[in-house]
Every structure is written in structure tokens, then in C-alpha cells.
Amino acid sequence: MSVSAGFCRDEFAQVRSVFDEQLEARAELGAALCVTVDGEPALDLWGGYADPARTRPWEADTLVNVFSVTKTMTALCALLLVDRGELDVGERVAHYWPEFAANGKAEIEVRHLLSHTSGVSGWEPPVGLADIYDTESAAARLAAQAPWWEPGTASGYHALNYGHLIGELVRRITGISLGQFFAAELAGPLNADFSIGTGPEKAHRIATLIPPGATQFDMAALDRDSVLVKTLTSPLLDIAETATPAWRAAEIGGVNGHGNARSVARVQSLISCGGVLDGRRYLSPDTLDLIFREQADGVDMALLTPLRFGIGYGLPHPQTAPYVPDGRVCWWSGYGGSMVVNDLDRRITFAYTMNRMASGLIGSDRCDRYLKAVFDSAGGRR
């Protein structure tokens, strides 16, 4: 008998077996998996516990902070505006946000923000987590500072500030906040239980995160002026702080989206389905093509990991993400291991959320197993 709840079609039975193994071995505390094919769920599983004491079962509607998977939702908001002709990825950021031109940033383009190549991958220190909760004030700080490397020459992961940068463009163009725009244009129409900025009414459904063990970087041993250190410590992310009402309520479009595998897959499947979901076209073929226009391919300056970025998403890389297939595939992962993969060739979206965080920067061994099982099961589907 399966230890996970939910359903899966017969062709994805292998995925359920792998998921059950991870739950039984306690590699997972609590987690959820969802796979959509042609926009419809083919697998929707959950299991384990939402708290370290194992007193709260992980339910069908359990939510969790998915960290940087949020960036894919923020990118979608920008792509919607591109599709409507209100935002141009080749236009200077300062065209929409004049203050951003300060300190040598006049020529930075929107595509540089969306591909982590702007040179503005964090805030000039000192800055604390509480300082980034007021998104307009935090965005103003970013507008005033100089880039940390020559824009457009390399990627440097915009770890915590991605949503502040893109969100300010959304606000300047639409007059509403990123979280409001996402709710009105994507989560609402798609009936997806995902939010950027989460109120207290959902607190009882949010799983408790278990921090990872030691990371691969000893910050104290690194140059404090390096892009890596400044990006990952300005501010330093404290997992305990992410359980506070202040963190959850803030609209941090880079890292504090709350949802589950089902809601992530629901929204992101509009990508794998060619921009059309439920009979409604959200993105044109030309806008989808932008995602796959490579902007960077090399060792990322903030993560010291080989990465390929298109516009708004990561692109397949055999070394960093070996189980993300080649082709018209875009993906991204959140701190601790959450992940979404959109395969336009197979019209498949894969989403994974969990509360036991892994120590790696990109994905996890658990997620690799699930991804391998999914694409082994999908085979040559086209």
C-alpha cells in the first residue's frame, strides 16, 4: 500500500514508487509532487508531515515557502506585460523606472534583470531582512547603487532582490504591486493556491521548514567584497525568520511565494502548453521564444556554479541539472530543493515542494530521483 496520498496515472507509477521510498526512508519529512500533461494533472501526490514533531500530516492543501521557485511566477508576470506590449525586454530599465539610471545603470536593459546579468544582485551592505519587507523602499535602494560587475557580461544570481527589481517594473507599469498583479492575472484566473505575500488566514496550512545542514560555502573564509558574499549576505537569509508573519506578508517576489506542487504546476503549465491554458491564450509563441533566448552560459558569479539563463528561467545544463532534459525546456529551483520544470516538447510540467531542506544550492538528490523517474516514464512523448 502506498504511503503517499493523491493519485497518479499508470504511466507514472514509477514516480510514486520513488516518492514512497523517500517518505518511508524519512529522507523526506513532508513533500508534494505534481506532474501535468497537456495542462491536466497526471500525478498529484503528497505525504509525510508538515512539522518536525510529526504531529501535522502533510495534507492536500498544505502550503510551503518555495523560495526561488517564486522567481518563475515573477518572471511570468513580466512576460504577461511583454505579451501585452507594455514591457520590452530590450528596453532600458530606466525607461520605465527613471531613478534606476543612477550610478552607471542607465544602459541596463530589462532582459538583464530577468536573466540575472544586471550587475545588481543584492543590496549594498549593511542591510537586514526586515529592510527588504518594504518593497518600494528596498527597490529605491537598489536604484541608487552601482552595479557590482559590468552588466550583461555574466550572470550573478539575483537571490533575494529579483522580485524587487521586476516587481518595481510591474508597479510602475500597472500601478499595482507584484503580489496583487500575480493574484489578479494568474493565481485568480487559474484557481491556483499560490501567493506572493501570504496573510495570517493561511498560517495554519503552512509547513514548517527544516533548515539544511552546512552549505558548501564558508562565508567567513571568503572575500567580503566578492559578488558571492555580498549577494548571499546582503541580507543573510535566516530560515527561522521565514516563519514570521512579517516575512510571510511581505511581497518578496524572489523568495517568499507560498504554494504547493499542485499550484506551482497549475500556473507554470501555461508555459509547457505553449502559452494556452483552459482555452485562454496567456502568452504568444513569440513571447515564449524569448524564454529560450540565451543570455548567459558560464559560472555564475554569485553561486560559483555553471548555469545557463534565458529570459526569466534557467535553461538545461548537463552538469548542474543532469535530469533536466534538453530541448525546449525551462526550469528553476528554490533554496532547499523545491523545483519546477517546464518541457514544451512533451507538454509536461513537473513541480516539487518539500519542508526538509537540502544543503545544495540547486535541487537535491531527492528531486533528481523524482525527475529521472518522471522523464523515464514520459519516454519519447512528443
C-alpha positions as CSV (number, residue, x, y, z in Angstrom):
1,M,0.0,0.0,0.0
2,S,1.3,3.4,-0.9
3,V,2.4,5.7,1.9
4,S,1.6,8.8,-0.2
5,A,-1.8,10.2,-0.8
6,G,-3.3,11.5,-4.1
7,F,-3.3,9.9,-7.5
8,C,-1.2,9.1,-10.5
9,R,-1.8,7.7,-13.9
10,D,-0.4,4.3,-14.6
11,E,2.4,5.5,-16.7
12,F,3.8,7.5,-13.8
13,A,3.6,4.6,-11.2
14,Q,7.4,4.5,-11.1
15,V,7.4,8.1,-9.8
16,R,5.0,7.2,-7.0
17,S,7.2,4.3,-6.0
18,V,10.3,6.6,-5.8
19,F,8.3,9.1,-3.8
20,D,7.0,6.5,-1.4
21,E,10.6,5.2,-0.9
22,Q,11.8,8.6,0.1
23,L,9.0,9.1,2.6
24,E,9.5,5.6,4.1
25,A,13.2,6.2,4.4
26,R,12.5,9.6,6.1
27,A,14.6,11.3,3.5
28,E,11.5,13.5,3.2
29,L,9.7,14.9,6.2
30,G,6.8,16.2,4.1
31,A,6.5,16.8,0.4
32,A,4.3,17.1,-2.6
33,L,4.8,16.2,-6.3
34,C,2.7,17.2,-9.3
35,V,3.1,16.4,-13.0
36,T,0.8,17.9,-15.6
37,V,0.5,16.6,-19.2
38,D,-1.3,18.9,-21.6
39,G,-2.2,21.1,-18.7
40,E,-4.0,18.3,-16.8
41,P,-2.7,16.6,-13.7
42,A,-1.3,13.2,-14.4
43,L,0.2,12.8,-11.0
44,D,-0.7,14.7,-7.8
45,L,0.9,13.3,-4.7
46,W,1.6,14.4,-1.1
47,G,2.8,12.7,2.1
48,G,4.7,12.9,5.3
49,Y,4.4,15.7,7.9
50,A,4.2,19.4,7.9
51,D,6.1,19.8,11.2
52,P,9.3,18.3,12.7
53,A,7.4,16.7,15.6
54,R,5.4,14.7,13.0
55,T,2.1,15.8,14.6
56,R,0.6,17.5,11.5
57,P,0.2,15.3,8.4
58,W,1.0,17.0,5.1
59,E,-2.4,17.4,3.6
60,A,-3.7,18.0,0.1
61,D,-3.8,21.8,0.8
62,T,-0.6,22.1,2.8
63,L,1.5,25.1,1.7
64,V,5.2,25.8,2.0
65,N,7.6,28.6,1.2
66,V,9.1,27.6,-2.1
67,F,11.9,30.2,-2.1
68,S,13.2,30.8,-5.6
69,V,10.6,28.8,-7.4
70,T,8.8,32.1,-6.7
71,K,11.0,33.7,-9.4
72,T,9.3,31.7,-12.1
73,M,6.0,33.3,-11.0
74,T,7.5,36.8,-11.0
75,A,9.0,36.1,-14.5
76,L,5.6,35.1,-15.7
77,C,4.2,38.4,-14.6
78,A,6.8,40.2,-16.6
79,L,6.2,38.0,-19.6
80,L,2.5,38.8,-19.5
81,L,3.3,42.5,-19.7
82,V,5.7,41.8,-22.6
83,D,3.0,39.9,-24.4
84,R,0.6,42.9,-24.0
85,G,3.2,45.3,-25.4
86,E,3.6,47.1,-22.1
87,L,7.2,45.9,-21.4
88,D,10.1,45.4,-23.8
89,V,12.9,43.1,-22.7
90,G,15.3,45.0,-24.9
91,E,14.4,48.4,-23.5
92,R,16.4,50.2,-20.8
93,V,15.1,49.7,-17.3
94,A,15.3,53.4,-16.7
95,H,12.7,54.0,-19.5
96,Y,10.1,52.6,-17.0
97,W,11.9,53.4,-13.8
98,P,13.9,56.6,-14.3
99,E,15.7,56.6,-10.9
100,F,17.3,53.3,-11.8
101,A,19.7,55.1,-14.2
102,A,21.7,56.4,-11.2
103,N,25.3,55.3,-10.6
104,G,26.1,53.8,-14.0
105,K,23.0,51.8,-14.6
106,A,21.4,53.9,-17.4
107,E,22.1,51.2,-20.1
108,I,20.9,48.2,-18.2
109,E,18.1,46.5,-20.0
110,V,15.0,44.7,-18.8
111,R,16.4,41.4,-20.1
112,H,19.4,41.8,-17.8
113,L,17.2,41.9,-14.7
114,L,15.2,38.8,-16.0
115,S,18.5,36.8,-16.6
116,H,20.5,37.8,-13.5
117,T,23.0,39.7,-15.6
118,S,22.4,43.2,-14.5
119,G,25.2,43.5,-12.0
120,V,22.7,44.3,-9.3
121,S,22.5,41.0,-7.4
122,G,21.9,42.3,-3.9
123,W,21.8,45.4,-1.7
124,E,24.9,47.4,-0.7
125,P,25.5,46.4,3.0
126,P,24.5,47.0,5.6
127,V,21.0,45.6,5.1
128,G,18.9,43.3,7.2
129,L,16.0,41.1,6.2
130,A,13.5,43.5,7.8
131,D,14.8,46.2,5.4
132,I,13.5,44.3,2.4
133,Y,10.0,43.9,3.6
134,D,9.0,47.4,2.4
135,T,9.5,46.6,-1.3
136,E,9.2,50.2,-2.6
137,S,11.9,51.4,-0.1
138,A,14.1,48.4,-0.9
139,A,13.7,49.0,-4.6
140,A,14.7,52.6,-4.2
141,R,17.9,51.5,-2.5
142,L,18.7,49.2,-5.5
143,A,18.0,52.1,-7.9
144,A,20.6,54.3,-6.1
145,Q,23.5,51.9,-6.1
146,A,26.1,51.0,-8.7
147,P,26.4,47.6,-10.3
148,W,28.9,45.1,-8.9
149,W,30.1,44.0,-12.3
150,E,29.7,45.1,-15.9
151,P,26.1,44.5,-16.8
152,G,25.4,41.8,-19.5
153,T,28.8,40.2,-19.3
154,A,28.0,37.4,-16.8
155,S,25.2,36.1,-14.6
156,G,25.3,36.7,-10.8
157,Y,22.2,35.2,-9.3
158,H,19.8,37.9,-8.0
159,A,19.0,35.8,-5.0
160,L,16.8,37.9,-2.8
161,N,16.2,41.1,-4.9
162,Y,14.9,39.6,-8.2
163,G,11.3,40.3,-7.2
164,H,12.1,43.8,-6.0
165,L,13.6,44.7,-9.4
166,I,10.9,43.0,-11.6
167,G,8.2,43.9,-9.1
168,E,9.1,47.6,-9.4
169,L,8.7,47.4,-13.1
170,V,5.3,45.8,-12.7
171,R,4.3,48.5,-10.2
172,R,5.5,51.3,-12.5
173,I,3.6,49.9,-15.5
174,T,0.4,48.7,-13.8
175,G,0.1,50.8,-10.7
176,I,-0.4,47.8,-8.5
177,S,2.1,45.6,-6.6
178,L,3.6,42.4,-7.9
179,G,1.6,40.3,-5.5
180,Q,-1.6,42.0,-6.5
181,F,-0.8,41.6,-10.2
182,F,0.0,37.9,-9.8
183,A,-3.2,37.3,-7.9
184,A,-5.4,39.1,-10.4
185,E,-3.8,37.9,-13.6
186,L,-2.5,34.4,-12.8
187,A,-3.5,32.8,-9.5
188,G,-7.1,34.0,-9.6
189,P,-8.0,33.0,-13.2
190,L,-6.2,29.7,-12.8
191,N,-7.6,29.0,-9.4
192,A,-4.1,28.3,-8.1
193,D,-3.4,28.3,-4.4
194,F,-0.2,30.3,-4.7
195,S,0.6,33.8,-3.4
196,I,3.4,36.3,-3.3
197,G,2.7,37.8,0.1
198,T,0.6,35.5,2.4
199,G,-1.8,36.6,5.1
200,P,-2.4,35.1,8.5
201,E,-5.6,33.3,7.3
202,K,-3.3,30.7,5.6
203,A,-0.8,30.3,8.5
204,H,-2.4,27.0,9.8
205,R,-1.7,25.4,6.4
206,I,1.9,26.4,6.1
207,A,4.5,23.7,6.7
208,T,7.5,24.3,9.0
209,L,10.8,24.3,7.2
210,I,13.7,22.2,8.4
211,P,17.0,24.2,7.7
212,P,19.7,22.4,5.7
213,G,23.0,21.3,7.1
214,A,26.2,23.0,6.3
215,T,26.3,24.7,2.9
216,Q,29.2,24.4,0.5
217,F,30.5,27.9,1.3
218,D,32.4,29.1,4.4
219,M,31.4,32.7,4.2
220,A,34.0,33.7,6.8
221,A,36.8,32.4,4.6
222,L,35.7,34.3,1.5
223,D,36.4,37.9,0.4
224,R,33.6,40.0,2.0
225,D,33.7,42.3,-1.1
226,S,33.1,39.4,-3.6
227,V,29.9,39.2,-5.5
228,L,29.1,35.8,-3.8
229,V,29.4,37.1,-0.3
230,K,27.6,40.4,-0.9
231,T,24.8,38.6,-2.7
232,L,24.2,35.9,-0.2
233,T,24.7,38.0,2.9
234,S,23.1,41.3,1.9
235,P,20.9,40.4,3.6
236,L,21.6,37.0,5.1
237,L,18.6,34.7,4.9
238,D,17.5,33.3,8.3
239,I,15.2,30.3,8.0
240,A,13.7,31.0,11.4
241,E,12.7,34.5,10.2
242,T,10.8,32.9,7.3
243,A,8.2,31.6,9.7
244,T,7.3,35.1,11.0
245,P,4.1,36.9,9.9
246,A,6.2,39.8,8.7
247,W,8.2,37.7,6.3
248,R,5.1,35.9,5.0
249,A,3.1,39.1,4.5
250,A,5.9,40.8,2.5
251,E,5.8,40.6,-1.3
252,I,9.3,39.3,-1.8
253,G,8.9,38.1,-5.4
254,G,12.3,36.4,-5.4
255,V,11.9,34.1,-2.5
256,N,8.7,34.1,-0.4
257,G,6.0,32.7,-2.6
258,H,3.8,30.1,-0.7
259,G,2.1,27.3,-2.5
260,N,2.4,23.6,-3.2
261,A,3.3,21.3,-6.1
262,R,-0.2,21.4,-7.5
263,S,-0.4,25.2,-7.6
264,V,3.1,25.6,-8.9
265,A,2.4,23.1,-11.7
266,R,-1.0,24.7,-12.4
267,V,0.4,28.1,-13.1
268,Q,3.6,27.0,-14.8
269,S,1.8,24.6,-17.1
270,L,0.7,27.5,-19.2
271,I,4.4,27.5,-20.4
272,S,4.5,23.8,-21.2
273,C,1.2,24.1,-23.0
274,G,2.5,26.7,-25.4
275,G,1.0,29.8,-23.7
276,V,-2.6,28.5,-23.8
277,L,-4.4,27.0,-20.8
278,D,-8.1,26.3,-20.4
279,G,-8.7,27.7,-23.8
280,R,-7.2,31.1,-23.0
281,R,-4.0,32.3,-24.5
282,Y,-1.8,33.9,-21.9
283,L,1.4,34.1,-24.0
284,S,2.1,34.3,-27.7
285,P,4.6,32.0,-29.4
286,D,6.9,35.0,-29.9
287,T,6.9,35.7,-26.1
288,L,7.5,32.1,-25.3
289,D,10.5,32.1,-27.7
290,L,12.1,34.9,-25.5
291,I,12.4,32.5,-22.6
292,F,14.9,30.4,-24.7
293,R,17.0,33.3,-25.9
294,E,20.2,32.5,-24.0
295,Q,21.6,35.5,-22.0
296,A,24.3,33.8,-20.0
297,D,26.2,30.5,-20.0
298,G,29.0,30.1,-17.6
299,V,30.0,30.0,-13.9
300,D,27.6,32.2,-12.1
301,M,29.3,35.0,-10.1
302,A,27.1,34.7,-7.0
303,L,26.7,30.9,-6.9
304,L,30.0,29.8,-8.4
305,T,28.0,27.1,-10.3
306,P,27.8,26.7,-14.1
307,L,24.4,28.0,-15.2
308,R,22.5,28.9,-18.4
309,F,19.9,31.6,-18.2
310,G,17.3,32.6,-20.8
311,I,14.8,35.4,-20.1
312,G,13.1,34.6,-16.8
313,Y,14.1,31.0,-16.5
314,G,17.1,28.7,-16.2
315,L,17.9,26.6,-19.3
316,P,19.1,23.0,-19.3
317,H,22.7,22.4,-18.2
318,P,24.1,18.8,-18.1
319,Q,26.5,19.5,-15.2
320,T,24.3,21.4,-12.9
321,A,20.9,19.9,-13.6
322,P,21.6,16.5,-15.2
323,Y,18.0,15.2,-15.1
324,V,16.5,18.3,-16.7
325,P,16.1,17.2,-20.3
326,D,17.4,19.0,-23.4
327,G,15.1,20.7,-25.8
328,R,12.6,23.5,-25.3
329,V,12.8,23.1,-21.5
330,C,13.0,25.9,-18.9
331,W,13.2,25.4,-15.1
332,W,14.3,26.7,-11.8
333,S,14.9,25.6,-8.3
334,G,14.3,27.1,-4.8
335,Y,16.7,27.1,-1.8
336,G,16.4,23.7,-0.1
337,G,15.3,21.8,-3.2
338,S,11.9,22.8,-4.5
339,M,11.7,22.8,-8.3
340,V,9.7,23.4,-11.4
341,V,10.5,22.1,-14.9
342,N,8.5,23.1,-18.0
343,D,9.0,20.8,-21.0
344,L,7.3,22.4,-24.1
345,D,8.3,19.5,-26.3
346,R,6.5,16.9,-24.2
347,R,3.9,19.4,-22.8
348,I,4.9,18.3,-19.3
349,T,5.3,20.4,-16.2
350,F,6.9,18.9,-13.1
351,A,6.7,20.6,-9.6
352,Y,8.1,19.5,-6.3
353,T,7.8,21.2,-2.9
354,M,9.0,20.0,0.5
355,N,9.9,21.1,4.0
356,R,13.1,19.2,4.7
357,M,15.6,21.5,3.0
358,A,18.7,20.0,1.2
359,S,22.1,21.6,1.6
360,G,22.9,22.1,-2.0
361,L,22.4,25.3,-3.9
362,I,20.5,23.8,-6.9
363,G,18.0,21.0,-6.4
364,S,18.7,17.9,-4.3
365,D,19.3,14.2,-4.6
366,R,15.7,13.6,-3.9
367,C,14.5,15.9,-6.6
368,D,17.0,14.3,-9.1
369,R,15.4,10.9,-8.4
370,Y,11.9,12.2,-9.0
371,L,12.9,14.0,-12.2
372,K,14.6,10.9,-13.5
373,A,11.5,8.8,-12.8
374,V,9.2,11.4,-14.4
375,F,11.2,11.6,-17.7
376,D,11.9,7.9,-17.8
377,S,8.1,7.4,-17.5
378,A,7.4,10.1,-20.2
379,G,9.9,8.4,-22.5
380,G,9.9,9.9,-26.0
381,R,6.5,11.6,-25.7
382,R,6.1,14.4,-28.1
